[in-house]
């Protein structure tokens, strides 16, 4: 028992994690259904990826076989989703991978994954807010409305402050403080608009497909140009393997790129504590949203590569430009509108996910307990929501952060690895736990999930790994200077027996 309470790998029992959610001042309101969770998932997954990455990857990496790249990336996510579904239904507590790790692997790994998720969600929120600002400015320009150059953001010549991105994050912060159910209702409306736009693209595009554009479906392999030093994929620096564009292996290279389009389904797991029937609804929400989005992604990629030869696709706005090439520019405006509207939900749900992880870490004492008190009326974690919302709004307003976007990828894949490992560990240490959803074929599925996630991570640039490593080192410093000493588990506060440790 002493090793469990004093060492950095001490685990927090599932029973204690659930018991902590019943403390009146630290409890979240349960108001979400499986439908709400599915909408959240679709709302955060479908973003710029479907409107931009489809054309970029088709032109530069995979050609018409981009559809297979989406399938490959979807399979990697599905393997991870099965592991998330088991944990989220067994440990229905805010915090997602952080909480799951705490119950299975230990406090230090949990802290590291929580620290990782805080970066992932914060950076993702800021990146999406800046992208949303660009779409809205484009629509405003078409309507004859123009913001002063100084308020268009640092990416624009003469720009200093991105007013639209700043305001968006602050407005979404207020919505999240008022209540997660309000967030779900707004998300449902926006997702309906976004999915409608995607379906319009698919159905309308079917009438402009030219069969010859699918030949060859898998173009001949070509060596990748460039990519040296820190810009090269880590797998190339470590093993000398040089990823190719096109060909069969180009499909997997493309999968590591389009994976960004799937990021977000894991955010659904952060809302487990606010779900009415998490044992039933979490698996439905996680797996349902992933399946819906994979089908839409594959359909869009098939349509866009059929409408225009992959060599002629534009990189910045492939769907809109494909319709323009077919003589129907009006669809370009519809797509831009759908992208602008859709990114609001992506931004809001990423912010929601981050605040729930921060809240869970605070409730465990690894961050100041001040942030784990919920609002007396709305029962939301208003303190971390306000703090993080203001910080991210400032970052989005003043910072050009496009180069850091790949950190979101590596952070998510790292979380996938930890969750899959946690499923195997908890199956071994707590076989007695009731699991309303069980990941099939354990340990085969978790092992394959880990291998697939690591492979995609190795395809990311070495520079991304370096930045990720710096953030992780900073996390270790914060843990040993603050978290370890203030951990409620380490202090033995309000602990219940852990059945896995009894009798040892």
C-alpha positions in Angstrom: 0.0 0.0 0.0 2.8 2.4 0.8 4.2 2.1 -2.8 0.8 2.8 -4.1 0.3 6.0 -2.0 3.8 7.5 -2.2 5.1 6.6 -5.6 4.5 8.4 -8.8 2.7 5.3 -10.2 0.1 5.2 -7.4 -3.4 4.5 -8.9 -6.7 6.0 -8.0 -9.4 3.3 -7.7 -12.4 3.4 -10.1 -14.7 3.5 -7.1 -12.9 6.6 -5.7 -13.0 8.4 -9.1 -16.8 7.9 -9.2 -17.3 8.8 -5.6 -15.5 12.1 -6.2 -18.1 13.1 -8.7 -20.7 13.1 -6.0 -19.2 15.9 -3.9 -21.7 18.7 -4.1 -19.2 21.5 -4.7 -17.3 19.5 -7.3 -20.1 17.8 -9.1 -21.1 18.4 -12.7 -24.7 18.4 -13.9 -25.8 15.2 -15.8 -27.8 16.4 -18.8 -26.5 14.7 -22.0 -28.0 11.9 -24.0 -26.4 9.6 -26.6 -27.8 11.9 -29.3 -26.1 14.9 -27.7 -22.8 13.0 -27.6 -23.1 11.9 -31.2 -23.8 15.4 -32.2 -20.8 16.6 -30.2 -18.6 14.0 -32.0 -19.8 14.9 -35.5 -19.6 18.6 -34.6 -15.9 18.5 -33.6 -14.7 16.0 -36.2 -16.1 17.7 -39.3 -14.1 20.9 -39.7 -11.5 22.2 -42.1 -10.3 18.7 -42.7 -13.2 17.7 -45.0 -13.1 21.1 -46.9 -9.3 21.5 -47.3 -7.3 18.3 -46.6 -9.3 16.2 -49.2 -7.9 18.2 -52.1 -4.4 18.7 -50.7 -3.8 15.0 -50.0 -5.3 14.0 -53.3 -3.1 16.3 -55.3 0.1 15.8 -53.4 0.1 12.4 -51.9 -2.6 9.8 -52.9 -4.6 10.8 -55.9 -8.1 9.2 -56.2 -7.0 6.6 -53.5 -7.4 9.4 -50.9 -10.7 7.6 -50.1 -8.6 4.6 -49.0 -6.4 6.9 -46.9 -9.5 8.1 -45.0 -10.5 4.5 -44.5 -7.0 3.7 -43.1 -7.1 6.7 -40.8 -10.6 5.8 -39.7 -9.6 2.3 -38.8 -6.8 3.6 -36.6 -9.3 5.9 -34.9 -11.8 3.0 -34.6 -9.3 0.9 -32.8 -8.7 3.7 -30.3 -12.4 4.4 -30.1 -13.1 0.9 -28.9 -10.7 1.4 -26.1 -12.1 4.8 -25.2 -15.6 3.3 -25.2 -14.7 0.7 -22.6 -13.1 3.2 -20.3 -15.7 5.9 -20.7 -18.5 3.5 -19.8 -16.6 1.9 -17.0 -15.2 5.1 -15.5 -17.8 7.8 -16.3 -15.8 10.6 -14.9 -14.6 13.9 -16.5 -11.1 14.0 -17.8 -11.0 11.3 -20.6 -7.6 9.8 -21.1 -6.3 11.5 -17.9 -8.9 9.8 -15.7 -8.5 6.5 -17.4 -4.7 6.5 -16.9 -5.1 7.5 -13.3 -7.3 4.4 -12.7 -5.0 2.0 -14.6 -1.3 3.0 -15.1 -0.7 5.6 -12.3 -0.6 9.2 -11.2 2.5 10.3 -13.1 1.4 8.9 -16.5 -2.1 10.4 -15.8 -0.5 13.8 -15.2 1.6 13.6 -18.3 -1.4 12.7 -20.5 -3.5 15.4 -18.8 -0.7 17.9 -19.5 -0.6 16.7 -23.1 -4.4 17.0 -23.5 -4.4 20.6 -22.1 -1.9 21.5 -24.9 -3.7 19.6 -27.6 -7.1 21.1 -26.9 -5.8 24.6 -26.3 -3.8 24.7 -29.4 -6.6 23.0 -31.4 -9.1 25.6 -30.2 -6.8 28.5 -31.1 -5.9 27.1 -34.5 -9.6 26.5 -35.4 -10.6 30.0 -34.1 -8.0 31.6 -36.4 -9.2 29.4 -39.3 -12.8 30.4 -38.6 -11.8 34.1 -38.6 -10.3 33.6 -42.1 -13.5 32.1 -43.5 -15.7 34.8 -42.0 -13.5 37.6 -43.3 -13.8 36.0 -46.8 -17.6 36.0 -46.5 -17.5 39.6 -45.2 -15.3 40.7 -48.2 -17.8 39.1 -50.6 -20.6 41.2 -48.9 -18.5 44.4 -49.2 -17.7 44.5 -45.5 -14.0 44.9 -44.5 -12.2 44.9 -41.2 -9.2 47.2 -40.8 -6.0 45.4 -41.7 -4.7 45.8 -38.1 -7.6 43.7 -36.8 -7.2 40.8 -39.2 -4.5 38.9 -37.4 -0.7 38.5 -37.7 -1.0 36.3 -40.8 -2.3 39.2 -42.8 0.2 42.0 -44.0 -0.2 44.9 -41.6 -2.3 42.8 -39.2 -1.5 42.8 -35.4 -4.7 41.4 -33.7 -7.3 38.9 -34.9 -10.4 40.5 -33.5 -12.8 37.9 -34.8 -10.9 34.9 -33.4 -10.6 36.7 -30.0 -14.4 37.5 -29.9 -15.4 34.0 -31.0 -13.5 32.2 -28.1 -14.9 34.7 -25.5 -18.5 34.1 -26.7 -18.1 30.3 -26.7 -16.6 30.6 -23.2 -19.8 32.4 -22.0 -21.9 29.6 -23.6 -19.9 26.9 -21.8 -20.2 28.6 -18.5 -24.0 28.9 -18.8 -24.4 25.2 -19.3 -23.3 22.1 -21.4 -26.9 21.4 -22.4 -27.2 24.9 -24.0 -23.9 24.0 -25.8 -25.4 20.8 -27.0 -28.5 22.6 -28.4 -26.4 25.2 -30.2 -24.1 22.4 -31.5 -27.1 20.4 -32.8 -28.3 23.3 -34.9 -24.8 24.1 -36.3 -24.1 20.4 -37.0 -27.3 20.1 -38.9 -26.2 23.0 -41.1 -22.7 21.6 -41.6 -23.9 18.1 -42.5 -26.4 19.5 -44.9 -23.7 21.4 -46.7 -21.5 18.2 -46.9 -24.5 16.2 -48.2 -25.2 18.9 -50.8 -21.5 18.7 -51.9 -21.8 14.9 -52.2 -25.2 14.7 -54.0 -24.5 17.6 -56.4 -21.0 16.5 -57.1 -22.2 13.1 -58.3 -23.7 14.7 -61.4 -20.3 16.1 -62.4 -18.1 13.0 -62.0 -15.9 12.0 -65.0 -15.0 8.3 -64.8 -11.6 8.9 -66.4 -10.5 11.0 -63.5 -10.3 7.8 -61.4 -7.6 6.4 -63.7 -5.2 5.4 -62.3 -6.9 5.0 -58.9 -3.6 4.4 -57.2 -1.0 6.6 -59.2 2.6 5.3 -59.6 4.8 5.9 -56.5 7.0 8.9 -56.4 9.8 9.7 -53.9 8.9 12.7 -51.6 10.9 15.8 -52.3 12.5 17.9 -49.5 12.2 16.9 -45.9 15.7 17.1 -44.4 16.9 17.7 -40.8 14.1 18.5 -38.4 11.6 18.8 -41.3 12.0 15.2 -42.1 9.7 12.5 -40.6 11.2 10.9 -37.5 10.9 7.4 -39.2 13.2 8.7 -41.9 15.8 10.0 -39.4 15.7 6.8 -37.2 15.5 4.0 -39.8 16.3 5.6 -43.2 12.7 4.8 -44.5 11.7 7.5 -46.9 7.9 7.9 -47.2 6.6 8.0 -50.8 3.9 10.0 -52.5 1.3 8.0 -54.4 1.6 4.2 -54.8 0.3 1.8 -52.1 2.6 3.2 -49.4 1.4 6.7 -50.4 -2.0 5.8 -49.1 -0.5 5.3 -45.6 1.5 8.5 -45.9 -1.7 10.2 -46.8 -3.4 8.6 -43.8 -0.9 10.2 -41.4 -2.0 13.6 -42.9 -5.8 13.1 -43.1 -5.7 11.8 -39.5 -6.0 15.5 -38.5 -9.5 15.4 -40.0 -10.6 12.8 -37.4 -9.3 14.5 -34.3 -12.1 15.2 -31.9 -14.0 12.0 -31.3 -11.9 11.5 -28.1 -13.4 14.8 -26.8 -16.7 13.0 -26.4 -15.1 11.0 -23.6 -14.4 14.1 -21.6 -18.2 14.6 -21.2 -18.8 11.2 -19.6 -19.5 12.7 -16.1 -22.2 14.9 -17.6 -24.0 12.1 -19.4 -27.3 10.7 -18.0 -26.6 7.0 -18.8 -22.8 6.9 -19.6 -22.6 3.1 -19.5 -25.0 2.9 -22.5 -24.6 6.3 -24.2 -20.8 6.8 -24.2 -20.0 3.9 -26.6 -22.9 5.0 -28.8 -21.7 8.6 -28.9 -18.0 7.8 -29.5 -18.5 5.0 -32.1 -21.6 6.5 -33.8 -19.9 9.9 -34.5 -16.8 8.2 -35.8 -18.7 6.0 -38.2 -20.8 8.9 -39.5 -17.8 11.1 -40.2 -15.8 8.3 -41.8 -18.6 7.6 -44.3 -18.9 11.4 -45.1 -15.2 11.8 -45.6 -14.9 8.8 -47.9 -17.9 10.0 -50.0 -16.5 13.6 -50.3 -13.0 12.3 -51.4 -14.6 10.1 -54.0 -16.7 12.9 -55.4 -14.0 15.6 -55.5 -11.4 13.3 -57.2 -14.1 12.3 -59.7 -15.1 15.9 -60.5 -11.6 17.1 -61.3 -8.4 15.3 -62.1 -6.3 15.1 -58.9 -3.4 16.8 -60.6 -5.6 19.9 -61.2 -7.2 20.2 -57.7 -6.5 23.3 -55.7 -4.9 23.0 -52.3 -6.6 26.0 -50.5 -10.2 25.4 -51.5 -10.5 22.1 -53.4 -14.2 21.5 -53.1 -15.2 25.0 -54.0 -12.8 25.2 -56.9 -13.9 21.7 -58.2 -17.4 23.1 -58.6 -16.1 26.2 -60.2 -14.3 24.1 -62.8 -17.6 22.3 -63.4 -19.2 25.7 -64.1 -21.1 26.0 -60.8 -19.4 28.7 -58.7 -22.4 29.2 -56.5 -21.6 26.0 -54.6 -18.3 27.6 -53.6 -20.1 30.2 -51.5 -22.3 27.5 -49.9 -19.2 25.5 -49.0 -17.4 28.5 -47.5 -20.6 29.3 -45.4 -20.7 25.7 -44.2 -17.1 25.7 -43.2 -17.4 29.0 -41.3 -20.5 27.9 -39.5 -19.1 24.4 -38.8 -15.9 25.6 -37.3 -17.7 27.3 -34.4 -18.7 23.9 -33.0 -15.2 22.5 -33.5 -13.9 25.4 -31.4 -16.5 25.1 -28.7 -16.2 21.4 -28.2 -12.4 21.5 -28.1 -12.7 24.2 -25.4 -15.2 22.1 -23.5 -12.8 19.1 -23.6 -9.9 21.1 -22.3 -11.8 22.6 -19.4 -13.1 19.1 -18.3 -9.5 17.7 -18.2 -8.3 20.8 -16.3 -11.2 20.4 -13.9 -10.5 16.7 -13.3 -6.8 17.4 -12.6 -7.8 20.2 -10.2 -10.3 18.0 -8.3 -7.5 15.5 -7.8 -5.2 18.2 -6.3 -2.7 18.0 -9.2 -3.7 21.5 -10.1 -5.0 24.1 -7.5 -8.3 22.9 -6.0 -9.7 26.4 -6.6 -10.5 25.5 -10.2 -12.6 22.4 -9.3 -15.5 24.2 -7.7 -18.6 24.2 -10.0 -21.0 27.1 -10.5 -23.7 27.1 -7.8 -26.5 27.6 -10.4 -25.2 26.1 -13.7 -23.1 23.3 -12.2 -20.4 23.9 -14.7 -16.6 24.2 -14.1 -16.8 28.0 -14.6 -13.4 28.9 -13.1 -11.2 26.9 -15.5 -13.6 27.7 -18.3 -13.2 31.4 -17.8 -9.4 31.2 -17.2 -8.7 29.0 -20.2 -11.2 30.8 -22.5 -9.5 34.2 -21.9 -6.0 32.7 -22.3 -6.9 31.0 -25.6 -8.7 34.1 -26.8 -5.5 36.1 -26.3 -3.4 33.4 -28.0 -5.8 33.2 -31.0 -5.8 37.0 -31.2 -2.1 37.7 -31.2 -0.3 34.6 -32.3 0.3 33.1 -35.7 0.2 29.4 -34.8 -0.2 27.5 -38.0 3.3 25.9 -37.6 2.3 24.4 -34.3 -0.8 22.6 -35.6 1.0 19.3 -36.0 1.4 19.3 -32.2 -2.4 18.6 -32.0 -1.8 15.4 -34.1 1.0 14.0 -31.9 -0.8 14.9 -28.7 -3.9 13.0 -29.8 -1.9 9.9 -31.0 0.0 9.9 -27.7 -3.4 9.8 -25.8 -4.5 6.9 -28.0 -1.4 4.9 -27.0 -1.9 5.5 -23.3 -5.6 4.7 -23.4 -5.0 1.4 -25.2 -2.3 0.5 -22.8 -4.6 1.4 -19.9 -7.3 -1.0 -21.1 -4.9 -3.9 -21.0 -3.6 -3.0 -17.6 -7.0 -2.5 -16.0 -8.3 -5.8 -17.5 -5.4 -7.5 -15.6 -5.6 -5.5 -12.3 -9.4 -5.2 -12.1 -11.0 -8.2 -13.8 -13.9 -7.8 -11.3 -15.0 -4.5 -12.6 -18.4 -4.4 -14.4 -17.9 -3.3 -17.9 -21.1 -2.4 -19.8 -19.0 -2.2 -23.0 -16.0 -4.4 -23.5 -13.3 -3.7 -26.1 -13.3 -6.9 -28.3 -10.3 -9.2 -28.8 -8.1 -7.8 -25.9 -5.1 -7.6 -26.0 -5.1 -7.8 -29.9 -7.1 -4.7 -30.5 -5.2 -2.5 -28.0 -1.8 -3.7 -29.3 -2.8 -3.0 -32.9 -4.1 0.4 -31.8 -0.8 1.2 -30.2 1.2 0.1 -33.2 -0.9 2.0 -35.6 -0.8 5.2 -33.5 3.0 4.9 -33.1 3.4 4.5 -36.8 1.5 7.6 -37.6 3.5 9.5 -34.9 6.8 8.4 -36.5 5.6 9.9 -39.8 5.4 13.4 -38.2 8.3 15.8 -38.6 11.2 15.5 -36.1 10.6 19.2 -35.2 7.1 18.3 -34.0 8.7 15.6 -31.7 11.2 18.2 -30.4 8.4 20.7 -29.5 6.3 17.9 -27.9 9.3 16.7 -25.9 9.9 20.2 -24.5 6.3 20.5 -23.4 6.5 17.1 -21.8 9.7 18.0 -19.9 8.0 21.1 -18.6 5.1 18.9 -17.5 7.5 16.7 -15.4 8.9 19.8 -13.7 5.4 21.1 -12.8 4.4 17.7 -11.5 7.4 17.2 -9.2 7.4 20.8 -8.0 3.6 21.1 -7.3 1.4 18.1 -8.3 3.1 15.4 -6.4 3.0 17.3 -3.1 -0.6 18.5 -3.4 -2.1 15.2 -4.8 -5.2 14.2 -2.8 -4.3 10.6 -3.5 -0.8 11.1 -2.1 -2.2 12.8 1.0 -4.8 10.0 1.5 -7.7 12.4 1.4 -11.1 10.8 1.3 -9.8 7.6 -0.1 -11.8 4.4 -0.4 -10.1 1.0 -0.6 -8.9 -0.2 -3.9 -10.0 -3.8 -4.3 -7.0 -4.5 -6.6 -4.6 -3.6 -3.8 -6.4 -5.2 -0.8 -4.4 -7.9 0.9 -1.1 -6.8 -0.5 
